[in-house]
Amino acid sequence: MVVKRALAESRPWLLLSLVAAISYYFVSDAPIPGLYLMLWKGLGVGFLAVFAFARHHSRDGQLIGAVMTLGAIGDMAIEIDMIYGAVAFLLGHCVAIWLYARHRRARVTFSQRLFALLLVPGVVLIAWALPMDRSGAAGIAFYSLFLAVMAAMAWTSDFPRYRVGTGALMFVVSDLLIFARLGPLEGSAIPDWMIWPLYYFGQFLICTGVIQSLRHKDPRVAG
């Protein structure tokens, strides 16, 4: 329902994004030259970035567009080296934190605030504990701190919680599955099935939720 509503309100960029992301899921293991597959992977969130820049010509529209751009760069860079991808995503989390800080919810219930407060140490601790090779655990925990703060800020922002907040949590689960593949889920098919759908549709919900909210708040600069 959310996808249909978002498509009805948008230009073709969302459709192109969905086609690119869904098709990539089915061809990711195909014998396609690495460079082409890497570019294909980046198109899903890349088109979300174009959608964001085109649909709201404000600073906040530029910020969510930058978040999606860094996400697309991360999607491609991680195919070269996980560290390169992590740096791009970490920068994206920083921009997203800045965006959500500009849109604090006027009233946050006790349960919502408690969830956000527990989310940060919980995600960092789980991420730190997952890899079997403990030499990389500190770096994973450091990255996860920014990931968790991003999700907590999204959850307590004034953007639609069941789109932007939920999308941020899907992003968190996707990354935790990546780390679990380095430990308890090594060799399991579950990460292979779940990481991309959780990540992409999380980004989709974040982008469309933020843009829809911005267009309602200030339609004068909408595209």
MIDREN-725469 format. One record per residue (C-alpha): residue in three letters; chain; x, y, z. Coordinates in nm, 4 decimals, padded with zeros to 6 digits. Example, Ala and Ser with C-alpha at 12.3 -4.5 7.8 and 13.67 -1.06 7.14 Angstrom:
  rest  kette        px        py        pz
   ala      A   01.2300  -00.4500   00.7800
   ser      A   01.3670  -00.1060   00.7140
This chain:
  rest  kette        px        py        pz
   met      A   00.0000   00.0000   00.0000
   val      A   00.2822   00.2375   00.0903
   val      A   00.4619   00.1601  -00.2355
   lys      A   00.1485   00.2177  -00.4465
   arg      A   00.0727   00.5489  -00.2725
   ala      A   00.4319   00.6686  -00.3137
   leu      A   00.4332   00.5770  -00.6825
   ala      A   00.1025   00.7554  -00.7398
   glu      A   00.2478   01.0757  -00.5916
   ser      A   00.5810   01.0668  -00.7707
   arg      A   00.7530   01.0938  -01.1034
   pro      A   00.9076   00.7905  -01.2767
   trp      A   01.2253   00.7957  -01.0650
   leu      A   01.0670   00.5728  -00.8023
   leu      A   00.9576   00.3205  -01.0630
   leu      A   01.3081   00.3160  -01.2109
   ser      A   01.4478   00.2693  -00.8606
   leu      A   01.2177  -00.0241  -00.7886
   val      A   01.2920  -00.1904  -01.1222
   ala      A   01.6679  -00.1530  -01.0701
   ala      A   01.6649  -00.2759  -00.7094
   ile      A   01.4290  -00.5706  -00.7603
   ser      A   01.6046  -00.6859  -01.0762
   tyr      A   01.9434  -00.6599  -00.9032
   tyr      A   01.8184  -00.8952  -00.6305
   phe      A   01.7582  -01.1662  -00.8905
   val      A   02.0766  -01.1143  -01.0935
   ser      A   02.3258  -01.0514  -00.8107
   asp      A   02.4651  -01.4047  -00.8459
   ala      A   02.4521  -01.4096  -01.2250
   pro      A   02.7735  -01.4294  -01.4324
   ile      A   02.7724  -01.0564  -01.5116
   pro      A   03.1033  -00.8629  -01.5254
   gly      A   03.1734  -00.7099  -01.1847
   leu      A   03.1765  -00.3456  -01.2909
   tyr      A   02.8353  -00.3697  -01.4595
   leu      A   02.6866  -00.5545  -01.1620
   met      A   02.8302  -00.2957  -00.9235
   leu      A   02.6760  -00.0106  -01.1242
   trp      A   02.3465  -00.2003  -01.1427
   lys      A   02.3474  -00.2327  -00.7649
   gly      A   02.4006   00.1411  -00.7222
   leu      A   02.1074   00.2350  -00.9451
   gly      A   01.8378   00.1329  -00.6950
   val      A   01.9228   00.3909  -00.4291
   gly      A   02.0805   00.6187  -00.6901
   phe      A   01.7397   00.6760  -00.8485
   leu      A   01.6013   00.7489  -00.5008
   ala      A   01.8607   01.0266  -00.4766
   val      A   01.7465   01.1715  -00.8101
   phe      A   01.3850   01.1495  -00.6905
   ala      A   01.4696   01.3390  -00.3702
   phe      A   01.6591   01.6179  -00.5481
   ala      A   01.3828   01.6541  -00.8081
   arg      A   01.0859   01.6495  -00.5705
   his      A   01.1843   01.9090  -00.3112
   his      A   01.4178   02.1999  -00.3790
   ser      A   01.4964   02.2855  -00.0182
   arg      A   01.7955   02.2327   00.2070
   asp      A   01.6209   01.9361   00.3667
   gly      A   01.5438   01.7928   00.0246
   gln      A   01.9125   01.8271  -00.0602
   leu      A   02.0065   01.6567   00.2672
   ile      A   01.7912   01.3480   00.2070
   gly      A   01.9175   01.3470  -00.1516
   ala      A   02.2737   01.3478  -00.0161
   val      A   02.1875   01.0602   00.2184
   met      A   02.0642   00.8543  -00.0760
   thr      A   02.3642   00.9534  -00.2902
   leu      A   02.6058   00.8367  -00.0210
   gly      A   02.4003   00.5191   00.0135
   ala      A   02.4333   00.4486  -00.3579
   ile      A   02.8083   00.5143  -00.3404
   gly      A   02.8276   00.2797  -00.0422
   asp      A   02.6360   00.0099  -00.2306
   met      A   02.8960   00.0169  -00.5058
   ala      A   03.2050   00.0793  -00.2935
   ile      A   03.1327  -00.2134  -00.0630
   glu      A   03.1775  -00.4415  -00.3655
   ile      A   03.5381  -00.3194  -00.3852
   asp      A   03.6146  -00.3165  -00.0128
   met      A   03.3857  -00.3310   00.2903
   ile      A   03.5777  -00.0446   00.4525
   tyr      A   03.5141   00.1861   00.1554
   gly      A   03.1434   00.1075   00.1680
   ala      A   03.1307   00.1562   00.5457
   val      A   03.2878   00.5025   00.5157
   ala      A   03.0280   00.6118   00.2592
   phe      A   02.7414   00.4782   00.4700
   leu      A   02.8836   00.6352   00.7869
   leu      A   02.8938   00.9737   00.6132
   gly      A   02.5351   00.9152   00.5026
   his      A   02.4338   00.8422   00.8621
   cys      A   02.5946   01.1695   00.9716
   val      A   02.3966   01.3658   00.7120
   ala      A   02.0773   01.1823   00.8124
   ile      A   02.1400   01.2622   01.1813
   trp      A   02.1753   01.6276   01.0865
   leu      A   01.8484   01.6136   00.8917
   tyr      A   01.6564   01.4434   01.1727
   ala      A   01.8015   01.6885   01.4270
   arg      A   01.6453   01.9686   01.2217
   his      A   01.3076   01.7975   01.2539
   arg      A   01.2690   01.7024   01.6177
   arg      A   00.9250   01.5823   01.7263
   ala      A   00.7639   01.8355   01.9592
   arg      A   00.6335   01.5679   02.1946
   val      A   00.7870   01.2227   02.2338
   thr      A   00.6151   00.9696   02.4588
   phe      A   00.8071   00.7957   02.7357
   ser      A   00.7990   00.4612   02.5527
   gln      A   00.9237   00.6178   02.2290
   arg      A   01.2047   00.7987   02.4085
   leu      A   01.2992   00.4839   02.6019
   phe      A   01.3082   00.2772   02.2819
   ala      A   01.5376   00.5309   02.1153
   leu      A   01.7673   00.5435   02.4183
   leu      A   01.7923   00.1642   02.4422
   leu      A   01.8340   00.1228   02.0681
   val      A   02.1781   00.2837   02.0568
   pro      A   02.3669   00.0730   02.3141
   gly      A   02.1671  -00.2364   02.2133
   val      A   02.2658  -00.2162   01.8459
   val      A   02.6286  -00.1324   01.9248
   leu      A   02.6600  -00.4221   02.1703
   ile      A   02.4979  -00.6735   01.9335
   ala      A   02.7116  -00.5580   01.6405
   trp      A   03.0287  -00.5782   01.8524
   ala      A   02.9444  -00.9315   01.9674
   leu      A   02.8634  -01.0795   01.6246
   pro      A   03.1925  -01.1218   01.4328
   met      A   03.3986  -01.4313   01.5029
   asp      A   03.7188  -01.2432   01.4180
   arg      A   03.7439  -01.0129   01.7171
   ser      A   04.0054  -00.7934   01.5511
   gly      A   03.7324  -00.6146   01.3569
   ala      A   03.4772  -00.5925   01.6376
   ala      A   03.5802  -00.2441   01.7544
   gly      A   03.5501  -00.0986   01.4041
   ile      A   03.2100  -00.2587   01.3562
   ala      A   03.0941  -00.1189   01.6910
   phe      A   03.2186   00.2284   01.5934
   tyr      A   03.0273   00.2203   01.2654
   ser      A   02.7194   00.0792   01.4406
   leu      A   02.7156   00.3717   01.6824
   phe      A   02.6405   00.6097   01.3946
   leu      A   02.3931   00.3626   01.2448
   ala      A   02.2049   00.3317   01.5738
   val      A   02.2022   00.7057   01.6447
   met      A   02.0660   00.7627   01.2937
   ala      A   01.7828   00.5167   01.3578
   ala      A   01.7065   00.6600   01.7028
   met      A   01.6946   01.0142   01.5616
   ala      A   01.4679   00.8988   01.2781
   trp      A   01.2356   00.7307   01.5278
   thr      A   01.2014   01.0472   01.7375
   ser      A   01.1883   01.2944   01.4474
   asp      A   00.8643   01.4519   01.3243
   phe      A   00.8807   01.2543   01.0016
   pro      A   00.6241   00.9717   00.9692
   arg      A   00.7434   00.7105   01.2198
   tyr      A   00.5930   00.4133   01.0384
   arg      A   00.7741   00.5065   00.7208
   val      A   01.0946   00.6893   00.8104
   gly      A   01.1413   00.5333   01.1549
   thr      A   01.0538   00.1865   01.0316
   gly      A   01.2793   00.2282   00.7284
   ala      A   01.5705   00.3241   00.9529
   leu      A   01.5122   00.0142   01.1676
   met      A   01.5071  -00.2030   00.8550
   phe      A   01.8450  -00.0521   00.7640
   val      A   01.9744  -00.1460   01.1106
   val      A   01.8557  -00.5068   01.0798
   ser      A   02.0113  -00.5332   00.7334
   asp      A   02.3507  -00.4212   00.8640
   leu      A   02.3289  -00.6526   01.1651
   leu      A   02.2721  -00.9401   00.9233
   ile      A   02.5896  -00.8381   00.7393
   phe      A   02.7802  -00.8573   01.0660
   ala      A   02.6068  -01.1850   01.1573
   arg      A   02.7413  -01.3305   00.8328
   leu      A   03.0861  -01.2800   00.9872
   gly      A   02.9828  -01.4886   01.2876
   pro      A   02.6817  -01.6996   01.3848
   leu      A   02.5189  -01.6884   01.0400
   glu      A   02.8362  -01.7676   00.8455
   gly      A   02.7348  -02.0004   00.5637
   ser      A   02.3632  -01.9415   00.6228
   ala      A   02.1376  -01.8407   00.3335
   ile      A   01.9315  -01.6078   00.5547
   pro      A   02.1596  -01.3020   00.5115
   asp      A   02.1719  -01.3578   00.1361
   trp      A   01.7924  -01.3586   00.1186
   met      A   01.7238  -01.0735   00.3589
   ile      A   02.0020  -00.8135   00.3512
   trp      A   01.9194  -00.6468   00.0196
   pro      A   01.5359  -00.6365   00.0565
   leu      A   01.5592  -00.4978   00.4112
   tyr      A   01.8200  -00.2406   00.3137
   tyr      A   01.6627  -00.1233  -00.0114
   phe      A   01.3031  -00.1021   00.1098
   gly      A   01.4288   00.0646   00.4273
   gln      A   01.5926   00.3330   00.2144
   phe      A   01.2787   00.3530  -00.0005
   leu      A   01.0587   00.4171   00.3042
   ile      A   01.3028   00.6735   00.4446
   cys      A   01.3306   00.8679   00.1195
   thr      A   00.9626   00.8703   00.0264
   gly      A   00.8552   00.9386   00.3859
   val      A   01.0863   01.2380   00.4221
   ile      A   00.9980   01.3842   00.0827
   gln      A   00.6233   01.3415   00.1350
   ser      A   00.6502   01.5142   00.4721
   leu      A   00.8588   01.7995   00.3312
   arg      A   00.6103   01.8524   00.0487
   his      A   00.3272   01.8819   00.3003
   lys      A   00.5249   02.1251   00.5170
   asp      A   00.6427   02.3482   00.2328
   pro      A   00.4806   02.2811  -00.1058
   arg      A   00.6250   02.6047  -00.2460
   val      A   00.9607   02.4398  -00.3215
   ala      A   00.8214   02.1033  -00.4290
   gly      A   00.9147   01.9715  -00.7702
